[in-house]
Amino acid sequence: MDTENVAENGTPESVTVETRFGDIEFSWDKGIYMPVGLLGFPEHHVFGLANIPNTSLDQFKLYQSLTDANLSFIVAPYNMESGVYAEKDLSNAQKSLAIDPADMAILMVVTIRSAPGGQGITMSTNLRAPILVDTGRQVAWQHILPNEKYSVQHDL
């Protein structure tokens, strides 16, 4: 990881991260702060969101730790019009995290596995624990929805 344009207070204006998709530059002031980190990664608090430089993966984004080049996740932005999540569940999550409904974005962490027999890959997402982003404050939480109807391994 390389920092460029260090501001007077020592905070970089941007960081260039050597990702599995090549070098990607992230603007530090566009970072997303996660007060409690992600499940299993509580010590990581600042992430950047970037397009994956591969046109066959346009529907996905890279959720990259800005403090650890080795920690990144493939995420899928949630389409609010899809109806996967019940409006009541989203409303309860917004209220519990004090997110204005107009400022909420949802990211679903994608898991990629080898298909049985080594024939290609399978992809799934954990619908029960999406990342809820307050785009106005640039703060996010991985929120566990209490409704058991959401699969923890939903095939894509």
MIZAPA-905628 format. One line per 5 residues: number of its first residue (from 0); their letters; for each residue x, y, z of N, C-alpha, C. Coordinates in Angstrom, 3 decimals, padded with zeros to 6 digits. Layout:
BEGIN
NUM = A = X/Y/Z/X/Y/Z/X/Y/Z | ...
***
This chain:
BEGIN
0 = MDTEN = 000.851/-001.161/000.000/000.000/000.000/000.000/000.899/001.227/000.000 | 000.569/002.176/-000.841/001.381/003.380/-001.001/000.505/004.583/-000.681 | 000.988/005.500/000.132/000.213/006.707/000.401/000.799/007.849/-000.396 | -000.087/008.719/-000.898/000.344/009.852/-001.699/-000.233/011.131/-001.110 | 000.418/012.227/-001.418/-000.104/013.545/-001.053/-000.463/013.637/000.427
5 = VAENG = 000.486/013.399/001.295/000.222/013.439/002.722/-000.118/014.872/003.137 | -001.272/015.027/003.757/-001.709/016.340/004.217/-000.865/016.768/005.413 | -000.994/018.036/005.795/-000.182/018.577/006.888/-000.357/017.795/008.183 | -001.537/017.248/008.431/-001.770/016.524/009.684/-001.329/015.065/009.599 | -000.747/014.646/008.471/-000.248/013.287/008.344/-001.246/012.317/007.733
10 = TPESV = -002.472/012.750/007.468/-003.467/011.881/006.841/-003.308/011.973/005.336 | -003.188/010.831/004.672/-003.023/010.880/003.216/-004.308/011.325/002.526 | -004.156/012.019/001.391/-005.327/012.387/000.594/-005.874/011.172/-000.120 | -004.966/010.260/-000.473/-005.392/009.040/-001.147/-004.433/007.914/-000.803 | -004.899/006.699/-001.040/-004.053/005.527/-000.883/-004.202/004.680/-002.136
15 = TVETR = -003.114/004.134/-002.580/-003.136/003.206/-003.696/-002.926/001.822/-003.117 | -003.886/000.946/-003.375/-003.850/-000.390/-002.803/-003.592/-001.394/-003.918 | -002.629/-002.266/-003.690/-002.347/-003.348/-004.630/-003.338/-004.470/-004.324 | -004.444/-004.507/-005.103/-005.508/-005.481/-004.880/-005.317/-006.687/-005.790 | -006.146/-007.678/-005.624/-006.096/-008.855/-006.500/-006.513/-008.522/-007.920
20 = FGDIE = -007.055/-007.313/-008.127/-007.473/-006.848/-009.453/-006.518/-005.802/-010.021 | -005.396/-005.597/-009.359/-004.441/-004.578/-009.776/-004.457/-003.408/-008.814 | -003.627/-002.406/-009.077/-003.555/-001.227/-008.212/-004.805/-000.372/-008.391 | -005.409/000.007/-007.258/-006.586/000.874/-007.272/-006.350/002.008/-006.289 | -006.610/003.226/-006.737/-006.441/004.394/-005.877/-007.770/004.738/-005.213
25 = FSWDK = -007.709/004.959/-003.907/-008.879/005.322/-003.119/-008.646/006.691/-002.504 | -009.629/007.558/-002.580/-009.569/008.857/-001.940/-009.915/008.664/-000.462 | -009.006/009.070/000.411/-009.203/008.853/001.849/-010.480/009.536/002.344 | -010.808/010.721/001.810/-011.998/011.435/002.299/-013.305/010.807/001.812 | -013.237/009.815/000.944/-014.427/009.085/000.519/-014.511/007.718/001.207
30 = GIYMP = -013.614/007.489/002.148/-013.612/006.226/002.882/-014.890/006.053/003.685 | -015.245/004.813/003.928/-016.431/004.463/004.713/-015.936/003.954/006.059 | -016.391/004.604/007.131/-015.960/004.246/008.478/-016.938/003.235/009.072 | -016.409/002.132/009.584/-017.212/001.108/010.247/-016.807/001.077/011.721 | -017.613/001.680/012.596/-017.239/001.764/014.016/-016.919/000.422/014.669
35 = VGLLG = -017.613/-000.640/014.281/-017.363/-001.951/014.888/-016.769/-002.957/013.905 | -016.368/-002.517/012.740/-015.779/-003.410/011.743/-016.787/-004.396/011.181 | -016.298/-005.330/010.411/-017.131/-006.397/009.853/-017.094/-007.608/010.768 | -018.094/-008.470/010.648/-018.114/-009.694/011.434/-016.835/-010.482/011.163 | -016.121/-010.803/012.211/-014.864/-011.529/012.076/-013.649/-010.642/011.866
40 = FPEHH = -013.870/-009.350/011.633/-012.769/-008.404/011.388/-013.009/-007.105/012.169 | -013.173/-007.198/013.478/-013.544/-006.014/014.266/-012.468/-004.938/014.342 | -011.217/-005.281/014.019/-010.131/-004.302/014.125/-009.958/-003.465/012.861 | -010.736/-003.722/011.828/-010.634/-002.971/010.576/-011.835/-002.029/010.454 | -011.534/-000.718/010.327/-012.605/000.272/010.420/-012.791/001.180/009.207
45 = VFGLA = -011.833/001.250/008.305/-011.956/002.177/007.180/-011.855/001.400/005.872 | -012.875/001.563/005.036/-012.960/000.835/003.768/-013.221/001.793/002.623 | -012.800/001.383/001.462/-013.107/002.104/000.232/-013.951/001.205/-000.654 | -014.739/001.822/-001.496/-015.601/001.093/-002.418/-015.169/001.461/-003.828 | -014.911/000.449/-004.661/-014.414/000.715/-006.013/-015.049/-000.235/-007.016
50 = NIPNT = -015.096/000.231/-008.252/-015.484/-000.653/-009.342/-014.367/-001.666/-009.546 | -014.736/-002.868/-009.908/-013.750/-003.897/-010.206/-013.343/-003.718/-011.668 | -012.058/-003.584/-011.930/-011.608/-003.324/-013.300/-011.674/-004.565/-014.194 | -012.871/-005.104/-014.330/-013.118/-006.274/-015.169/-014.576/-006.182/-015.596 | -014.818/-005.954/-016.867/-016.186/-005.699/-017.320/-017.132/-006.871/-017.090
55 = SLDQF = -016.626/-008.071/-016.949/-017.523/-009.201/-016.685/-018.029/-009.187/-015.237 | -017.488/-008.303/-014.406/-017.896/-008.206/-013.000/-018.567/-006.863/-012.690 | -019.160/-006.230/-013.696/-019.757/-004.900/-013.521/-020.798/-004.817/-012.415 | -021.505/-005.908/-012.132/-022.568/-005.871/-011.125/-022.024/-005.924/-009.694 | -020.702/-006.098/-009.565/-020.081/-006.192/-008.245/-019.157/-005.004/-007.997
60 = KLYQS = -018.814/-004.789/-006.731/-017.865/-003.756/-006.312/-016.821/-004.406/-005.413 | -015.713/-003.715/-005.233/-014.672/-004.148/-004.304/-014.785/-003.304/-003.042 | -014.925/-003.968/-001.897/-014.982/-003.304/-000.595/-013.633/-003.573/000.055 | -012.737/-002.600/-000.023/-011.333/-002.761/000.321/-010.981/-002.041/001.614 | -010.313/-002.754/002.520/-009.786/-002.100/003.714/-008.728/-001.100/003.269
65 = LTDAN = -008.769/000.107/003.809/-007.765/001.116/003.461/-006.566/001.077/004.397 | -006.606/000.181/005.385/-005.488/000.047/006.309/-004.804/-001.316/006.224 | -005.382/-002.243/005.443/-004.797/-003.571/005.272/-005.063/-004.030/003.836 | -004.035/-003.973/003.003/-004.181/-004.308/001.583/-004.642/-005.744/001.361 | -004.453/-006.606/002.338/-004.828/-008.015/002.192/-006.290/-008.295/002.526
70 = LSFIV = -007.028/-007.292/002.959/-008.425/-007.507/003.361/-009.368/-006.792/002.402 | -010.094/-007.577/001.629/-011.089/-007.006/000.719/-012.212/-008.005/000.525 | -013.337/-007.485/000.075/-014.519/-008.308/-000.138/-015.162/-007.905/-001.456 | -015.729/-008.869/-002.142/-016.569/-008.584/-003.295/-017.961/-008.332/-002.717 | -018.580/-007.243/-003.120/-019.925/-006.928/-002.645/-020.839/-006.667/-003.838
75 = APYNM = -022.120/-006.872/-003.601/-023.129/-006.588/-004.608/-024.050/-005.510/-004.046 | -024.136/-004.359/-004.711/-025.084/-003.341/-004.265/-026.510/-003.882/-004.383 | -027.302/-003.634/-003.371/-028.685/-004.105/-003.339/-029.575/-003.159/-004.128 | -030.430/-003.721/-004.950/-031.421/-002.951/-005.694/-032.648/-002.794/-004.803 | -032.908/-001.576/-004.340/-034.014/-001.308/-003.415/-035.370/-001.704/-003.992
80 = ESGVY = -035.472/-001.785/-005.294/-036.747/-002.125/-005.926/-036.942/-003.631/-006.094 | -035.958/-004.435/-005.718/-036.048/-005.880/-005.932/-037.036/-006.568/-004.999 | -037.273/-005.995/-003.825/-038.214/-006.590/-002.892/-037.681/-007.773/-002.113 | -036.377/-008.032/-002.165/-035.799/-009.146/-001.410/-035.998/-008.920/000.089 | -035.764/-007.687/000.513/-035.938/-007.360/001.925/-037.309/-006.741/002.141
85 = AEKDL = -037.970/-007.139/003.224/-039.263/-006.557/003.581/-039.047/-005.117/004.027 | -039.916/-004.242/003.612/-039.823/-002.824/003.957/-039.750/-002.627/005.472 | -040.511/-003.410/006.222/-040.510/-003.297/007.690/-039.126/-003.608/008.261 | -038.461/-004.645/007.725/-037.130/-005.001/008.221/-036.112/-003.906/007.926 | -036.193/-003.311/006.724/-035.278/-002.216/006.383/-035.560/-000.987/007.242
90 = SNAQK = -036.834/-000.707/007.469/-037.208/000.445/008.294/-036.696/000.278/009.727 | -036.847/-000.902/010.279/-036.347/-001.162/011.638/-034.834/-001.008/011.713 | -034.121/-001.486/010.689/-032.667/-001.364/010.658/-032.260/000.105/010.557 | -032.942/000.866/009.702/-032.653/002.302/009.565/-032.828/003.019/010.893 | -033.921/002.718/011.574/-034.186/003.377/012.857/-033.149/002.988/013.900
95 = SLAID = -032.789/001.718/013.966/-031.842/001.282/014.990/-030.448/001.864/014.774 | -030.105/002.180/013.512/-028.784/002.736/013.205/-028.828/004.243/012.938 | -030.007/004.844/013.061/-030.206/006.282/012.842/-029.749/006.711/011.442 | -030.156/005.929/010.446/-029.845/006.262/009.052/-031.085/006.872/008.421 | -030.944/008.031/007.825/-032.040/008.633/007.074/-032.344/007.711/005.894
100 = PADMA = -033.610/007.371/005.663/-033.938/006.460/004.559/-033.375/006.907/003.203 | -033.300/008.200/002.966/-032.771/008.697/001.690/-031.260/008.479/001.574 | -030.586/008.243/002.698/-029.127/008.089/002.707/-028.665/006.645/002.874 | -029.588/005.681/002.819/-029.181/004.303/003.066/-028.877/003.558/001.767 | -027.708/002.934/001.751/-027.326/002.010/000.681/-027.045/000.667/001.346
105 = ILMVV = -027.298/-000.391/000.611/-027.104/-001.738/001.151/-026.119/-002.480/000.261 | -025.112/-003.073/000.902/-024.131/-003.898/000.203/-024.230/-005.313/000.746 | -024.232/-006.283/-000.155/-024.284/-007.684/000.251/-022.929/-008.319/-000.048 | -022.314/-008.910/000.960/-021.010/-009.556/000.798/-021.204/-010.841/-000.004 | -020.389/-010.996/-001.042/-020.485/-012.147/-001.938/-019.398/-013.160/-001.591
110 = TIRSA = -019.792/-014.427/-001.529/-018.844/-015.513/-001.321/-018.729/-016.276/-002.631 | -017.498/-016.516/-003.056/-017.238/-017.244/-004.299/-016.536/-018.545/-003.930 | -017.094/-019.660/-004.396/-016.538/-020.979/-004.096/-016.353/-021.767/-005.390 | -015.480/-022.747/-005.333/-015.366/-023.691/-006.453/-016.631/-024.541/-006.474 | -017.164/-024.751/-007.657/-018.357/-025.580/-007.796/-018.006/-027.036/-007.520
115 = PGGQG = -018.997/-027.836/-007.132/-018.730/-029.264/-006.902/-018.076/-029.903/-008.131 | -017.082/-030.709/-007.886/-016.370/-031.370/-008.965/-015.403/-030.471/-009.700 | -015.181/-029.244/-009.169/-014.243/-028.320/-009.790/-014.725/-027.733/-011.105 | -016.001/-027.834/-011.380/-016.574/-027.319/-012.625/-017.056/-025.888/-012.440 | -016.166/-024.911/-012.555/-016.543/-023.505/-012.443/-016.631/-023.034/-011.007
120 = ITMST = -017.482/-022.039/-010.794/-017.634/-021.446/-009.460/-019.113/-021.299/-009.122 | -019.373/-021.137/-007.828/-020.705/-020.768/-007.361/-020.551/-019.489/-006.556 | -021.598/-018.675/-006.543/-021.585/-017.434/-005.769/-022.835/-017.379/-004.901 | -022.648/-016.870/-003.705/-023.782/-016.687/-002.801/-023.551/-015.420/-001.992 | -024.613/-014.990/-001.343/-024.507/-013.832/-000.462/-025.274/-014.114/000.814
125 = NLRAP = -024.860/-013.475/001.885/-025.507/-013.613/003.176/-026.570/-012.513/003.280 | -027.816/-012.872/003.016/-028.897/-011.879/003.092/-029.179/-011.451/004.527 | -028.809/-012.272/005.483/-029.112/-011.970/006.888/-028.212/-010.888/007.459 | -027.010/-010.691/006.880/-026.052/-009.736/007.458/-025.502/-008.777/006.403 | -026.358/-007.924/005.835/-025.861/-006.955/004.845/-025.076/-005.831/005.518
130 = ILVDT = -024.313/-005.123/004.710/-023.633/-003.911/005.177/-024.564/-002.748/004.863 | -024.968/-002.016/005.892/-025.840/-000.860/005.718/-024.976/000.395/005.795 | -025.007/001.177/004.722/-024.160/002.359/004.617/-025.008/003.611/004.727 | -024.617/004.498/005.630/-025.201/005.832/005.703/-024.357/006.699/004.777 | -024.845/006.924/003.556/-024.058/007.638/002.551/-023.856/009.103/002.919
135 = GRQVA = -024.736/009.672/003.713/-024.585/011.062/004.131/-023.438/011.256/005.107 | -023.256/010.298/005.999/-022.206/010.389/007.018/-020.983/009.533/006.699 | -021.064/008.703/005.631/-019.985/007.795/005.244/-019.621/006.844/006.381 | -020.660/006.289/006.998/-020.509/005.347/008.095/-021.302/004.097/007.735 | -020.804/002.927/008.136/-021.497/001.681/007.808/-021.416/000.689/008.960
140 = WQHIL = -022.374/-000.224/008.941/-022.437/-001.300/009.921/-022.844/-002.570/009.199 | -022.265/-003.701/009.597/-022.792/-004.969/009.118/-023.890/-005.326/010.106 | -025.116/-005.293/009.625/-026.290/-005.409/010.488/-026.926/-006.790/010.329 | -027.131/-007.472/011.428/-027.789/-008.775/011.379/-029.293/-008.558/011.500 | -029.999/-008.938/010.451/-031.453/-008.810/010.447/-032.053/-009.963/011.250
145 = PNEKY = -032.987/-009.668/012.141/-033.535/-010.724/013.007/-034.501/-011.677/012.295 | -034.952/-011.333/011.113/-035.912/-012.158/010.391/-035.211/-013.385/009.802 | -035.590/-014.565/010.247/-034.927/-015.797/009.816/-035.262/-016.195/008.387 | -036.143/-015.466/007.719/-036.469/-015.803/006.330/-035.308/-015.477/005.378 | -034.353/-014.657/005.855/-033.216/-014.292/005.019/-032.117/-015.337/005.161
150 = SVQHD = -031.751/-015.926/004.049/-030.755/-016.979/004.018/-029.352/-016.425/004.293 | -028.531/-017.230/004.957/-027.142/-016.839/005.157/-026.273/-017.300/003.997 | -026.861/-018.060/003.077/-026.141/-018.522/001.897/-027.117/-018.547/000.708 | -027.474/-017.363/000.249/-028.417/-017.206/-000.865/-027.650/-017.263/-002.183 | -027.972/-018.262/-003.013/-027.287/-018.431/-004.288/-027.579/-017.267/-005.232
155 = L = -026.532/-016.834/-005.919/-026.698/-015.784/-006.926/-026.749/-016.408/-008.316
***
